Amino acid sequence: MNILVTGSRGQLGSELLELSTKCSNHRFFFYDLPDFDITCRDQVESLCCDLGIDVIVNCAAYTAVDKAETDSEIAFKVNRDGPALLAACARERSALLLHISTDYVFDGNSNIPYRESDLTAPLGVYGLSKWEGEERIRDIAPSYIIIRTSWLYSIHGGNFVKTMLRLGAERSDLNVVVDQIGTPTWAADLAGAIVLIIEQYRKDCLYSSTFHYSNEGVASWYDFARAVMELAGVPCRVFPVESDEYTQIAPRPQYSVMNKSAIKKEWRIDIPYWRDSLSAMLQRLAEESGVSGLDTNPLGAMLVTQGLSQGK
Ligand SMILES: NC(=O)c1ccc[n+]([C@@H]2O[C@H](COP(=O)([O-])OP(=O)(O)OC[C@H]3O[C@@H](n4cnc5c(N)ncnc54)[C@H](OP(=O)(O)O)[C@@H]3O)[C@@H](O)[C@H]2O)c1
């Protein structure tokens, strides 16, 4: 099969790029800005046609949650109109559109893990733009799989883990929000799940499903930050603060843990516990950065030097 991955330089796209080298039975094509823009109809149509695409994995998105509040036009263009174009292209080519969405489609008022069928009620522009993108796909694409994920991090790009490592190298203590609960997800695990789905995908079947995927377990951002410091051996103390003590431009769901039974059952996917995946990611980051040992936060020092940790 010919598989197009959009947004290929982002966290998830980069993990898929790494994994694709182990999938010799498929041809993967990786595209991102500025060469390929999912909001440009001509580019989408000609690329899918030229490459004979069977599956589109849409990792492209406008992911700046706070900036989206003031940049709503571009957020809707990328997160709603782009997926609509990809869906139309998938329809033309009888291809599958595998699209990534977010836990921010929920308002966070639940206290039990969200199921795929639960009512959505996004609180901010980013969540709304992603929700409308989902809806366009459901309207247009005859065959689609939407995967909602949460709190993504990777060795690639900027994210919460790298921000914590950098701050841990700069400060002796840190306040982190304790009353927003969700689940971190290592983008490498999600990429693995996507590849497993592609391996089981049958071209003669139509798909119209939404799934939830995060790592296993539950954490607050405070728990997540503590785990980063602990596992990377960073001697920075982390203190819990309530959301209303910390200014965030976009409102965020207070609770966005997702129920993952459907994806596990349907596609026979084992999901790792979030702390185990965080530990594996930190090891990988150390190896790829040429840093040996994780006991004195050499990673944080490196990120400070490189200025690489601007998280979303
Ligand atoms: N990050 C999270 O915590 C999180 C949580 C839940 C769900 N998700 C979803 O998971 C998916 C992957 O997220 P991620 O963290 O890998 O995102 P990311 O790192 O921000 O990567 C997104 C990529 O898409 C590119 N892009 C933006 N506009 C584009 C356009 N018009 N055409 C083509 N490419 C474009 C970006 O390029 P530029 O960098 O040049 O803009 C970037 O390379 C997204 O759908 C996101 O909404 C993410």
The ligand as a Gaussian input file, in Angstrom:
#p B3LYP/6-31G(d) Opt

LIG

0 1
 N        0.546000      17.665000      21.031000
 C       -0.398000      17.219000      21.844000
 O       -0.288000      17.262000      23.063000
 C       -1.656000      16.623000      21.268000
 C       -2.660000      16.200000      22.144000
 C       -3.819000      15.636000      21.611000
 C       -3.964000      15.490000      20.238000
 N       -2.979000      15.931000      19.415000
 C       -3.165000      15.773000      17.969000
 O       -2.219000      14.839000      17.522000
 C       -1.811000      15.153000      16.181000
 C       -0.304000      15.206000      16.105000
 O        0.142000      16.188000      17.035000
 P        1.684000      16.595000      17.139000
 O        1.933000      16.899000      18.568000
 O        2.522000      15.614000      16.415000
 O        1.642000      17.968000      16.349000
 P        2.878000      18.893000      15.933000
 O        4.117000      18.387000      16.548000
 O        2.443000      20.297000      16.151000
 O        2.981000      18.605000      14.372000
 C        2.042000      19.077000      13.471000
 C        2.741000      19.233000      12.151000
 O        1.772000      19.683000      11.196000
 C        2.390000      20.714000      10.436000
 N        1.381000      21.568000       9.838000
 C        0.746000      22.646000      10.365000
 N       -0.077000      23.194000       9.458000
 C        0.019000      22.432000       8.337000
 C       -0.566000      22.509000       7.054000
 N       -1.443000      23.465000       6.735000
 N       -0.238000      21.570000       6.134000
 C        0.659000      20.598000       6.428000
 N        1.263000      20.485000       7.639000
 C        0.949000      21.401000       8.571000
 C        3.239000      21.441000      11.454000
 O        4.178000      22.273000      10.798000
 P        4.656000      23.621000      11.556000
 O        5.320000      23.154000      12.812000
 O        5.552000      24.246000      10.547000
 O        3.403000      24.399000      11.842000
 C        3.864000      20.279000      12.178000
 O        5.005000      19.794000      11.526000
 C       -2.520000      16.464000      15.831000
 O       -3.690000      16.166000      15.125000
 C       -2.902000      17.044000      17.178000
 O       -4.051000      17.857000      17.097000
 C       -1.821000      16.475000      19.896000

